[in-house]
Amino acid sequence: MADKNVCLTARRPSISSPFAAGVIQWKPEPKMPRRKKIQDGKFTIGVIQMAFSPRPAENMKAAAARAAAAARAGAQVICLPELYRSQYFCQREDAALFDLAEPANGPSFKLFSGVARKRRVAIVVPFFERRAPGLYHNSALVIDADGSLAGIYRKMHIPDDPAYYEKFYFTPGDLGFRAFDTRFGRVGVLICWDQWYPEAARLTALQGPAVLFYPTAIGWHPGEKRRLGERQRDAWLTVQRGHAIANGIYVAAANRTGLERPVPGQDGIEFWGTSFIADPQGAILARAGASPDETLLAEIDPAHTEDIRRNWPFLRDRRIDAYGDITRRMID
């Protein structure tokens, strides 16, 4: 009987080969890279929706308390909203606001590493990263249940729209699209504006996460809300549910809520909340309202993902030989 650690491969003979056609060659199986040991099966995620004050210390304390409460409620992997330490400062261009940034091993990591370790949960912590003098990113820490750093994601797509002047503050991410192993399961992280790009969801999903997290800061310009508000929010929900369906994966969006008006004389942004969790068919498992602080919980079930992908085998039928032009700006 063949050794279970080897596989059989057929080798086509060449002029110099001493082997005849059909002779079987023994070849050791390639060693797979070792991953951190993770729990098999189901796990529960928690999505935190909250409003923020102008005071970072206050926001940190409140977010840590919300994460601890989510853990007590049964969440095992928890996600905070984008740039959780402050109000959304990108409504104006002001070099003094770079002072809000922190290094990857700074106050946010120290605080939530302790929360994760004490509560035995993994936490996605979005933060304003100071990488070096004059070099900043919109990033997210993934902290595992022992308090260690599982990895960092840096936002790849950076918007520049009225009251969303992120290009002034953030360098585009240079780590690529990533998935991270936690004690409970493998997770993918993208940030806000990344939500609108199917390429980002696909490249992350292909790395095998059980769920895609989207920490977010999105809302209405008050002057547009009456005319366009429902249409804008519905587009936001629809595109992310589409990512869930197209990739056969759970999707979870954690948005902030409340009206923030940091610039005197301007209308500000009314963040629309509506955080949600969708299953691999795009069905909404949990959804928050527009204004209240809420914590959503939902179970991630790999067996459900398997069943959906067997019946909707989109990954099987991809024509990876035909997508070369996707790296072009425009086919013209």
Secondary structure, DSSP 8 states (H G I E B T S, - for coil): ---TTEEEEE----TT--S-TT-EEEEE------------S-EEEEEEEB---S-HHHHHHHHHHHHHHHHHTT-SEEE--TTTTSS-GGGS--GGGGGG-B-TTSHHHHHHHHHHHHHT-EEEEEEEEEEETTEEEEEEEEE-TTS-EEEEEE------BTTB-GGGT----SS-S-EEE-SS-EEEE--GGGGG-HHHHHHHHTT--SEEEEE---EE-HHHHHHHHHHHHHHHHHHHHHHHHHHT-EEEEE-BEEEE--STTS--EEEE---EEE-TT--EEEE--SSS-EEEEEEE-HHHHHHHHHHS-TTTT--TTS-GGGGSS---
